[in-house]
Every structure is written in C-alpha cells, then in structure tokens.
Amino acid sequence: MNFIPCVTWVKRGVAAANPDKVQLTSQELEQIINQTQSDLRDIENGTDDSDEESTNSKKNGTKNEKITGDGEAMEDDEYHFDKYDEEGGNIHCNIGGLAVINEDGTDPYITIPDSGDEDSEKEDDIIKPDDNLVVMGHVEGDASILEVFVYNEAEGSFYCHHDILLPSFPLCLEWLNFDPSDAKPGNFCAIGNMTPIIEVWDLDLVDCLEPVFKLGSKPSKKRKQKRVGHRDAVLDVAWNCNYTHVLASGSVDQTVLLWDLDNGTPVTKLNTFNEKVQAIKWHPSEAQHLLTGCGDKNARLFDCRTENNFKLWECAGEVERVLWNHFDPNYCFISTDNGNIHYIDIRNEKPLWLLSAHEKEVTGLSLSTSCPGLLVSCSTDSYVKVWDAVDNKIPELVWETKTNLGALQCLETSPNSPFMFAAGGDNKSHNFKLFDLLESTSVSERFSNRPMKKIVCEENPPEVDVKLQSNTAEVMDVTDEMNSMALGSVSTNSLSKKKKRNKK
C-alpha cells in the first residue's frame, strides 16, 4: 500500500523563511519515553478505556503473558524494555555490541559531510518568498506521513523540505493561519484521520513529535474524562477564512461540528444527516453559509445563524466533493460516486444541469483560483479532465489524459498559479504529480488569453453577523457542563487574540 489520499497548498509568502527545528533535551526525551510507556501499559491493562467497544474486545482477546511475584499479569518483554529507564549514563553499546556511541554522544560511523553539501542543505532549508508549499498525506505500508514539499515555479524545483510521522491514517487536510495562542497568523495544517480526533500541526516546525493542538478527546474512566467531539473518523475539515476562529468538520458519525478554535471546543452540532458526511465547504464570502455533501445522496446548504435552517438538493449518487464557484458564489458544483457532476444555483430548488463526467466516482473537483471557467476533475478511473464551465452552461470538455497515478484520490489547485494543479493516486511506484495545464495546447489556446480574476477571501468582515450556537443537546457528552456559546455578532476585537532542489 502506497498512495496519496489528500493534498493541499500553502500560498507564497506564508511559510517561515527559516523553520524552527525541534531539539529535545535528554530530560524531555526521557519524559516522552516514560509517557509513551505509561500509555502503552494503560492500553495493555485495559485501564485506558477510550471506547466501551474496544474495552469489550480486549476482554475477549488473548495475549502472551507471564505472572509476576505480585500476581499481576505482564506481557513478555523479550528486549527488557521495562528496565530501559534504569540504565544510567551514556550507552556505549547495544545488544551484542551492534551500535557503538562515542563519549560525546556522536556516532563514529557517520561521515562528516562535505562543506559544499552542507551549504546546499542549508540553502534547501530556506523557504523563499516565491516558494509554495505542497502538503500531502502519504500512506506507505503501515506508516502514515505528512510530507511538506517546496515548489518554486520560476526555478521549476520541487523537493521534500521535511516530513512528519502521523499516528493515524490521514483522510483530509486543510490549511489555516489562526493561532489561538498568538495574535500573529500562523502556518498550520488541520488533519482529519481514521480517529475522531482532529490534529493541527505547525508547518513551520521541523522534526516535531506532536501537533500544536487537538480538537476532540476520547472518553477515559481513568482520567474521569468524557468524550468531546466526534465519535468516528473525520472525513473532511473546512476552515472559515472569513471568521478565522471557526473550523467545521464532517464525520462518519453522520454529524458536522463547528469548532471554536479559541478554546478548542465544538459549539454547534449539525445532525440532520442520514449517512456519513464526506465533504464540506464554507461559502467564499457569506461566512454563515456551509455547504455539505453526504452519503445519503443529498447536498445541504446550512445557514448557521439559525437552528436547523438548510436547503437540500437530491443528487444522482453519494456526494464525494462539494465546490463553490468563487467567481459567482450563487453557484456550486457537486460530484458523486457514479461519475456525475451537478451544478446548483442555491436560489433554486433543483440543479441547473447534470454532467456525466467520469465512469467512476469523481474524487477531485477544483476550480482555477483566477482563470474563470477553468474546472478540473479527477476520478478513480485514472483520468484528469479539464472543462470550460463559463457562463453557467453545461461544461465543454477541453482536454483529458489518463494518468499513470493509479486510481486518483485527490486534486487541488495552486493558490498562486492559475494553471497548476496537484493530484495524488494509489500507484505504488508513481502516486503524485504536478500538472501544468498550459503544457496542453488545447488548454493553452482556450484559457491563456482569458482575463484573470483574482478572488480574495476577506478575513473578519464586520458587516457579516455569524452566530454559531449550541443548537443541540448532544454537541458532546459533556454538554451539560459546557456553557452555551455564541460566536456570532463577533467584532474584530473578539478575534484579535489570536533534499535538494530537483526539477519536476
């Protein structure tokens, strides 16, 4: 298994020029090891009962145990990890003398790098003002990785800057700049995964071991902690760029939660769905409108100012992706699992048109950031297709190609380059590619002379009155202990806290 399930971009000028590197002291490393060992013991002993189901399954399971003198069950410890913390001083050799460490803690078998190589590495560590970041979730075997690539259009360079080992299979990514601990904008990536917990990682931090914060928590009898947030995997997350302290998440548990990032709690729960919620998107300018796509074959548009106020459109299949037409936000695109694309005027009750775009599910749907009408779709049928969707008419196919990326899983457009798109698939030997659509003659002839129109998301517009209130009794298991919160009628004051370069 080797594939790319999700990808997102970071616009130029956002990333820190010299990202910080985590350097742990010996005390911090020891603390992490002790905490990890404690958590593992809790899991093995069944004391960390994060789910009743998992606890019951453990009771029915078997494991290789031995009995200590105190009569306690203990798992076989072949490598004596239980005595790890008892070893003091510098470790000069490992089992059988396979690893030798100098007195100063250095490895004698590591060659000192050439000064030229060192200078080149330092140059690659620097992120230039005209660099984009391409952030992708990568699943390889049992490993789940967040990879941060640098792309420079002028140089034609594309290389991995750093990566982060993730604890769970990533399903969706969303870039955001809201930092609840600092008034200055940050550079973060929210990740939905196979667990109910959303993780937010700092992209300006290299070699980090844990996210800057998490949204949600599992129940634990040991810690007397009730569940907060979702109950199942998180399939999509959407950051509200108009009101930057708000993040929405859709889940297999058939709910959408609206999170207040200032305190990390869900304050609104939308639960009018009959199946898993697979796609969500905030309106480009109307901060209170949230578009959702569900496995029950319906697209819904919520007005978050009032309880359970939404419009509904029936679709031809399970909704895979939802996308606003940011050039005319009265319209949106909906893709389904049977290869169709719907186009909806949110002022009308029925879709304007239905396009049979692919033979299989449409897993990627993206509009150029500044070229009107340039719509790109991808599918598990391995095809990438470019459509001209101008003037709200049924799109005309301009160009298509069958990629060698396998079944395509994701597609995203560059925030700075109108004809640059990234796509990921499940081909083990080749699962990611950047597409410069101007390399296609038909695309270039159709779109290159079209006037560009840049759409800018206005942060915290004062004229919009957003009210995200606790509109259900089951936002979380501990709702009765949480004060009802209103994020709406917010002024800007309430938001003020806030390896080497290779050619493509």
C-alpha positions as CSV (number, residue, x, y, z in Angstrom):
1,M,0.0,0.0,0.0
2,N,1.5,3.3,-1.1
3,F,-0.8,6.2,-2.1
4,I,-1.7,9.9,-1.5
5,P,-5.2,10.3,0.0
6,C,-5.2,14.1,0.4
7,V,-3.2,17.2,-0.6
8,T,-3.3,20.9,0.0
9,W,-1.3,24.0,-1.0
10,V,0.2,26.9,1.0
11,K,0.3,30.2,-0.8
12,R,3.6,32.1,-1.3
13,G,4.9,34.3,1.5
14,V,3.2,32.4,4.3
15,A,5.8,29.9,5.4
16,A,8.7,31.0,7.7
17,A,11.9,31.5,5.7
18,N,13.8,29.5,8.3
19,P,11.5,27.0,10.0
20,D,12.4,26.2,13.6
21,K,13.8,22.7,14.4
22,V,12.8,20.8,17.5
23,Q,15.7,19.9,19.7
24,L,14.8,17.8,22.7
25,T,16.9,17.7,25.9
26,S,17.6,14.4,27.5
27,Q,15.0,15.2,30.2
28,E,12.3,15.9,27.6
29,L,13.2,12.7,25.7
30,E,13.0,10.7,28.9
31,Q,9.6,12.3,29.7
32,I,8.3,11.3,26.3
33,I,9.5,7.8,26.6
34,N,8.0,7.4,30.1
35,Q,4.7,8.9,28.9
36,T,4.6,6.5,25.9
37,Q,5.4,3.5,28.1
38,S,2.7,4.6,30.6
39,D,0.1,4.9,27.8
40,L,1.1,1.5,26.4
41,R,0.7,-0.1,29.8
42,D,-2.7,1.5,30.2
43,I,-3.8,0.1,26.8
44,E,-2.5,-3.4,27.5
45,N,-4.1,-3.4,31.0
46,G,-7.3,-2.1,29.7
47,T,-7.3,0.9,32.1
48,D,-7.5,3.5,29.2
49,D,-11.0,2.6,28.1
50,S,-11.4,5.2,25.4
51,D,-14.3,3.2,24.0
52,E,-16.6,0.7,25.6
53,E,-16.4,-1.4,22.4
54,S,-12.6,-1.5,22.4
55,T,-12.7,-2.5,26.1
56,N,-15.1,-5.3,25.4
57,S,-13.0,-6.6,22.5
58,K,-9.9,-6.6,24.8
59,K,-11.7,-8.8,27.3
60,N,-12.4,-11.4,24.5
61,G,-8.8,-11.2,23.1
62,T,-5.8,-13.2,24.2
63,K,-2.1,-12.3,24.6
64,N,1.1,-13.9,25.7
65,E,1.5,-13.1,29.4
66,K,3.5,-14.2,32.4
67,I,2.7,-13.8,36.1
68,T,4.9,-11.6,38.3
69,G,5.6,-12.3,42.0
70,D,2.8,-9.9,42.9
71,G,0.4,-11.9,40.9
72,E,0.0,-9.3,38.2
73,A,-0.2,-10.2,34.5
74,M,2.7,-8.9,32.5
75,E,3.4,-9.3,28.8
76,D,6.6,-11.0,27.8
77,D,9.4,-8.4,27.5
78,E,11.9,-10.0,25.2
79,Y,14.1,-6.9,24.9
80,H,13.8,-5.8,28.6
81,F,12.2,-2.5,27.8
82,D,10.8,-2.4,31.3
83,K,14.4,-1.8,32.5
84,Y,15.1,0.9,30.0
85,D,14.8,3.8,32.4
86,E,17.1,2.1,34.9
87,E,20.1,2.4,32.6
88,G,22.2,5.5,33.5
89,G,24.9,7.5,31.9
90,N,26.0,7.2,28.3
91,I,25.1,4.0,26.5
92,H,28.3,2.8,24.8
93,C,26.9,-0.3,23.1
94,N,23.7,-2.1,22.4
95,I,22.8,-5.8,22.4
96,G,25.7,-7.7,21.0
97,G,27.8,-4.6,20.5
98,L,26.0,-3.7,17.3
99,A,25.9,0.0,18.0
100,V,28.8,2.0,19.3
101,I,28.5,5.6,20.6
102,N,31.3,8.0,21.4
103,E,31.6,9.6,24.9
104,D,30.3,12.8,23.4
105,G,27.1,11.1,22.1
106,T,28.2,11.1,18.4
107,D,28.2,8.1,16.1
108,P,31.8,7.3,15.0
109,Y,30.5,5.7,11.8
110,I,28.8,8.8,10.5
111,T,30.9,10.6,7.9
112,I,31.4,14.3,8.4
113,P,29.6,16.0,5.5
114,D,31.5,17.9,2.9
115,S,31.2,21.7,3.3
116,G,29.7,22.0,-0.2
117,D,27.0,19.5,0.7
118,E,26.3,21.3,3.9
119,D,25.9,24.7,2.2
120,S,23.5,23.1,-0.3
121,E,21.4,21.6,2.5
122,K,21.3,24.9,4.3
123,E,20.1,26.5,1.0
124,D,17.3,23.9,0.7
125,D,16.2,24.6,4.3
126,I,15.5,28.2,3.4
127,I,12.0,28.8,2.1
128,K,11.9,31.7,-0.4
129,P,9.2,34.3,-0.7
130,D,8.2,32.9,-4.1
131,D,8.0,29.3,-2.9
132,N,4.7,27.4,-2.5
133,L,4.4,24.6,-0.1
134,V,2.6,21.4,-1.2
135,V,1.4,19.4,1.8
136,M,0.3,15.9,1.2
137,G,-0.8,12.9,3.3
138,H,1.2,9.8,2.3
139,V,0.3,6.3,3.3
140,E,3.2,3.8,2.8
141,G,2.7,0.3,4.3
142,D,1.8,0.8,7.9
143,A,3.3,4.3,8.0
144,S,1.2,7.5,7.8
145,I,3.2,10.6,6.9
146,L,2.6,14.3,6.4
147,E,5.1,15.4,3.7
148,V,5.9,19.1,3.2
149,F,7.2,19.8,-0.3
150,V,8.6,23.1,-1.7
151,Y,7.6,24.1,-5.2
152,N,9.1,27.1,-7.0
153,E,7.5,27.8,-10.3
154,A,10.3,30.1,-11.6
155,E,13.0,27.6,-10.9
156,G,11.0,24.6,-11.8
157,S,12.1,23.0,-8.5
158,F,10.1,20.6,-6.4
159,Y,11.6,18.8,-3.3
160,C,10.6,17.5,0.1
161,H,11.5,20.0,2.8
162,H,10.5,17.9,5.8
163,D,8.0,15.3,6.9
164,I,6.0,14.4,10.0
165,L,5.2,10.9,11.1
166,L,1.5,10.8,11.9
167,P,-0.2,8.5,14.4
168,S,-3.2,7.7,12.2
169,F,-4.2,7.3,8.5
170,P,-4.8,10.9,7.1
171,L,-8.1,11.4,5.3
172,C,-8.3,15.1,4.7
173,L,-6.1,18.3,5.0
174,E,-7.0,21.9,5.5
175,W,-4.6,24.8,5.7
176,L,-5.3,27.6,8.3
177,N,-3.4,30.5,9.8
178,F,-5.4,31.0,13.0
179,D,-3.2,30.6,16.1
180,P,-5.3,30.6,19.4
181,S,-2.1,31.3,21.4
182,D,-0.7,34.2,19.3
183,A,-2.2,37.3,17.7
184,K,0.1,36.8,14.7
185,P,-1.0,34.5,11.8
186,G,0.5,31.0,11.8
187,N,1.1,28.3,9.2
188,F,-0.9,25.3,10.3
189,C,-2.5,22.2,8.8
190,A,-5.6,20.5,10.2
191,I,-5.8,16.8,9.6
192,G,-8.8,14.6,9.8
193,N,-8.0,10.9,10.1
194,M,-9.4,7.5,10.9
195,T,-9.8,8.5,14.6
196,P,-12.4,11.0,15.9
197,I,-9.6,13.4,16.8
198,I,-8.6,16.3,14.6
199,E,-4.9,17.2,14.8
200,V,-3.4,20.6,14.0
201,W,0.3,20.6,13.1
202,D,2.7,23.6,12.7
203,L,4.2,23.5,9.2
204,D,6.9,26.0,10.4
205,L,8.3,23.4,12.8
206,V,10.7,20.7,11.7
207,D,11.1,17.4,13.5
208,C,8.1,18.0,15.7
209,L,6.7,14.9,17.5
210,E,3.2,16.1,18.3
211,P,0.6,18.5,17.0
212,V,0.3,22.1,18.4
213,F,-3.3,21.2,19.5
214,K,-6.0,18.7,19.0
215,L,-9.8,19.1,18.6
216,G,-11.8,16.4,20.5
217,S,-10.9,13.8,23.0
218,K,-11.9,10.2,23.8
219,P,-13.6,9.1,27.0
220,S,-11.4,7.7,29.7
221,K,-12.7,6.3,33.0
222,K,-9.2,6.5,34.5
223,R,-8.9,10.3,33.9
224,K,-12.7,10.8,34.5
225,Q,-12.9,12.3,31.1
226,K,-15.9,12.3,28.8
227,R,-15.9,12.3,25.1
228,V,-15.6,15.7,23.3
229,G,-16.2,15.9,19.6
230,H,-16.9,13.2,17.0
231,R,-17.4,9.5,17.6
232,D,-15.9,8.2,14.4
233,A,-13.4,9.0,11.6
234,V,-13.3,12.6,10.3
235,L,-13.7,12.7,6.5
236,D,-13.4,16.4,5.8
237,V,-12.5,19.7,7.5
238,A,-13.1,23.3,6.4
239,W,-11.6,26.5,7.8
240,N,-13.7,29.6,7.7
241,C,-11.4,32.2,6.1
242,N,-13.9,35.0,6.8
243,Y,-14.1,34.2,10.6
244,T,-10.8,32.6,11.2
245,H,-11.6,31.2,14.7
246,V,-14.2,28.8,13.2
247,L,-13.4,25.3,11.8
248,A,-16.0,22.8,10.5
249,S,-15.6,19.0,10.4
250,G,-17.7,16.2,8.8
251,S,-17.6,12.7,10.0
252,V,-18.6,9.1,9.6
253,D,-20.7,9.5,12.7
254,Q,-23.2,11.4,10.5
255,T,-22.6,14.8,12.0
256,V,-20.9,18.2,11.3
257,L,-19.3,20.0,14.2
258,L,-18.4,23.7,14.2
259,W,-15.4,24.3,16.4
260,D,-14.3,27.5,18.3
261,L,-10.6,27.4,17.8
262,D,-10.1,30.0,20.6
263,N,-10.9,27.3,23.2
264,G,-10.9,24.1,21.2
265,T,-14.5,23.1,21.8
266,P,-17.4,22.2,19.5
267,V,-20.1,24.8,19.9
268,T,-22.6,23.7,17.2
269,K,-23.7,20.2,16.0
270,L,-25.5,19.6,12.7
271,N,-27.1,16.2,12.8
272,T,-29.8,16.2,10.1
273,F,-27.8,13.6,8.0
274,N,-28.7,10.0,7.3
275,E,-25.3,8.9,6.3
276,K,-21.6,9.8,6.6
277,V,-20.7,13.4,5.8
278,Q,-18.0,13.3,3.1
279,A,-17.5,16.9,2.0
280,I,-17.9,20.4,3.5
281,K,-17.1,23.9,2.3
282,W,-17.7,27.4,3.7
283,H,-19.1,30.0,1.3
284,P,-16.4,32.2,-0.1
285,S,-17.9,35.5,1.3
286,E,-21.1,34.6,3.3
287,A,-19.4,33.5,6.5
288,Q,-22.6,31.8,7.9
289,H,-23.3,29.5,4.9
290,L,-21.8,26.0,5.0
291,L,-22.2,23.6,2.1
292,T,-22.2,19.8,2.9
293,G,-22.2,16.6,0.8
294,C,-23.4,13.4,2.3
295,G,-23.5,9.6,1.6
296,D,-27.4,9.8,1.7
297,K,-27.2,11.4,-1.8
298,N,-28.1,14.9,-0.7
299,A,-26.3,18.2,-0.7
300,R,-27.3,20.6,2.0
301,L,-26.6,24.3,2.5
302,F,-26.8,25.4,6.1
303,D,-27.4,28.9,7.4
304,C,-25.5,28.7,10.7
305,R,-27.3,31.8,12.2
306,T,-30.4,29.8,13.0
307,E,-31.1,26.2,14.2
308,N,-31.5,23.5,11.5
309,N,-32.0,26.0,8.8
310,F,-30.9,24.5,5.5
311,K,-31.7,23.9,1.8
312,L,-31.5,20.4,0.3
313,W,-30.8,19.1,-3.2
314,E,-31.1,15.5,-4.2
315,C,-28.2,14.1,-6.2
316,A,-27.7,11.2,-8.5
317,G,-25.4,9.4,-6.1
318,E,-23.4,9.6,-2.9
319,V,-21.8,13.0,-2.7
320,E,-18.0,12.8,-3.0
321,R,-16.9,16.5,-3.3
322,V,-18.6,20.0,-3.0
323,L,-17.1,23.1,-4.5
324,W,-18.2,26.7,-4.6
325,N,-17.9,28.7,-7.8
326,H,-15.8,31.5,-6.3
327,F,-16.3,33.6,-9.4
328,D,-20.0,33.6,-8.9
329,P,-20.8,32.2,-5.4
330,N,-24.5,31.9,-6.1
331,Y,-23.5,28.6,-7.7
332,C,-21.7,25.4,-6.6
333,F,-20.5,22.1,-8.0
334,I,-21.4,18.7,-6.5
335,S,-19.6,15.5,-7.6
336,T,-20.9,12.0,-6.9
337,D,-19.7,8.4,-6.7
338,N,-21.2,7.4,-10.1
339,G,-19.2,9.9,-12.1
340,N,-21.7,12.8,-12.3
341,I,-21.2,16.5,-11.6
342,H,-24.2,18.6,-10.6
343,Y,-24.3,22.4,-10.9
344,I,-26.6,24.2,-8.4
345,D,-28.0,27.7,-8.2
346,I,-28.5,28.0,-4.5
347,R,-31.5,30.3,-5.1
348,N,-33.3,27.5,-7.0
349,E,-34.7,24.1,-5.8
350,K,-33.2,21.9,-8.5
351,P,-29.8,21.7,-10.1
352,L,-29.2,23.6,-13.3
353,W,-27.5,20.8,-15.1
354,L,-26.1,17.3,-14.7
355,L,-22.9,16.2,-16.4
356,S,-21.7,12.6,-16.8
357,A,-18.0,13.4,-16.4
358,H,-16.4,10.1,-15.4
359,E,-17.0,6.4,-15.4
360,K,-16.3,6.1,-11.7
361,E,-16.5,8.3,-8.6
362,V,-15.3,11.9,-9.0
363,T,-12.8,12.1,-6.2
364,G,-11.3,15.5,-7.1
365,L,-13.0,18.7,-8.2
366,S,-11.2,22.1,-8.4
367,L,-11.6,25.5,-10.0
368,S,-8.6,27.6,-11.0
369,T,-8.0,30.3,-8.5
370,S,-8.0,33.1,-11.1
371,C,-9.0,31.8,-14.5
372,P,-12.8,31.9,-14.8
373,G,-14.4,28.7,-16.0
374,L,-11.3,26.5,-15.7
375,L,-12.7,23.4,-14.0
376,V,-10.6,20.3,-13.4
377,S,-11.9,16.9,-12.3
378,C,-10.3,13.6,-11.5
379,S,-11.6,10.1,-10.7
380,T,-10.7,6.6,-9.7
381,D,-10.9,5.8,-13.4
382,S,-7.4,7.5,-13.5
383,Y,-8.5,10.3,-15.8
384,V,-7.8,14.0,-15.2
385,K,-10.2,16.2,-17.3
386,V,-10.3,19.9,-18.0
387,W,-13.7,21.6,-18.6
388,D,-14.7,25.0,-19.7
389,A,-17.5,25.9,-17.3
390,V,-18.0,29.5,-18.1
391,D,-21.4,31.4,-18.2
392,N,-23.1,28.7,-16.1
393,K,-23.6,26.5,-19.2
394,I,-23.0,22.7,-19.3
395,P,-19.2,22.5,-19.4
396,E,-17.4,21.6,-22.6
397,L,-14.5,19.1,-22.3
398,V,-11.3,20.8,-23.3
399,W,-8.6,18.2,-22.5
400,E,-8.3,14.8,-20.8
401,T,-5.5,12.5,-20.0
402,K,-5.3,9.0,-18.5
403,T,-2.6,9.3,-15.8
404,N,-0.2,6.7,-14.6
405,L,-1.0,7.6,-11.0
406,G,-3.5,4.7,-10.5
407,A,-6.9,5.4,-9.0
408,L,-6.9,9.2,-8.3
409,Q,-7.8,10.2,-4.7
410,C,-7.3,13.9,-4.6
411,L,-6.9,17.1,-6.6
412,E,-6.1,20.7,-5.6
413,T,-5.3,23.9,-7.5
414,S,-2.4,26.2,-6.7
415,P,-3.4,29.4,-4.9
416,N,-0.9,31.4,-6.9
417,S,-0.6,29.8,-10.3
418,P,-3.9,29.5,-12.2
419,F,-2.9,26.6,-14.4
420,M,-1.0,24.5,-11.8
421,F,-2.8,21.6,-10.2
422,A,-1.6,18.7,-7.9
423,A,-3.1,15.2,-8.0
424,G,-2.5,12.1,-5.9
425,G,-3.3,8.4,-6.6
426,D,-2.6,4.9,-5.5
427,N,0.0,3.7,-7.9
428,K,2.8,2.3,-5.7
429,S,5.6,3.4,-8.0
430,H,4.2,6.8,-9.0
431,N,1.4,8.3,-7.0
432,F,1.8,12.1,-7.2
433,K,2.2,14.7,-9.9
434,L,2.0,18.4,-10.5
435,F,0.1,19.3,-13.7
436,D,1.0,22.5,-15.6
437,L,-2.1,22.7,-17.8
438,L,-0.5,25.2,-20.1
439,E,1.6,22.4,-21.5
440,S,-1.6,21.2,-23.2
441,T,-2.1,23.1,-26.5
442,S,-5.9,22.8,-26.3
443,V,-5.9,24.2,-22.7
444,S,-3.5,27.0,-23.6
445,E,-5.5,28.0,-26.6
446,R,-8.7,28.1,-24.7
447,F,-7.7,29.8,-21.5
448,S,-4.4,31.5,-21.7
449,N,-5.8,34.8,-23.1
450,R,-8.9,34.8,-20.8
451,P,-8.8,37.8,-18.4
452,M,-7.7,36.6,-15.0
453,K,-9.8,37.4,-11.9
454,K,-8.3,37.1,-8.5
455,I,-10.7,36.3,-5.7
456,V,-9.5,37.3,-2.2
457,C,-11.1,36.0,1.0
458,E,-11.8,38.9,3.3
459,E,-11.0,38.0,6.9
460,N,-13.5,39.0,9.6
461,P,-15.8,41.2,7.5
462,P,-17.6,43.5,10.0
463,E,-20.8,43.5,8.1
464,V,-21.4,39.8,8.5
465,D,-23.3,38.6,11.6
466,V,-22.3,35.0,12.3
467,K,-24.0,33.1,15.1
468,L,-22.7,29.6,15.8
469,Q,-24.7,28.5,18.8
470,S,-25.1,25.2,20.6
471,N,-28.3,24.1,18.8
472,T,-28.5,20.5,20.0
473,A,-28.3,18.8,23.3
474,E,-25.6,16.4,22.2
475,V,-22.7,18.5,20.9
476,M,-20.6,16.4,23.2
477,D,-21.1,14.0,26.1
478,V,-20.2,16.8,28.5
479,T,-22.6,19.4,27.0
480,D,-24.4,19.9,30.3
481,E,-21.1,21.0,31.8
482,M,-20.3,23.5,29.0
483,N,-21.8,26.9,28.7
484,S,-23.8,27.7,25.6
485,M,-21.6,29.8,23.4
486,A,-22.3,32.3,20.7
487,L,-19.6,33.0,18.2
488,G,-21.8,35.3,16.4
489,S,-22.2,39.1,16.4
490,V,-18.5,39.0,16.8
491,S,-16.4,42.1,16.3
492,T,-12.9,42.1,15.1
493,N,-11.8,42.7,18.7
494,S,-13.0,39.2,19.8
495,L,-10.8,37.7,17.1
496,S,-7.7,39.7,17.8
497,K,-6.1,37.1,20.0
498,K,-5.2,35.2,18.1
499,K,16.6,17.4,0.0
500,K,17.8,19.2,-2.6
501,R,16.2,21.1,-5.4
502,N,15.2,18.8,-8.2
503,K,13.4,19.5,-11.5
504,K,9.8,18.4,-11.6
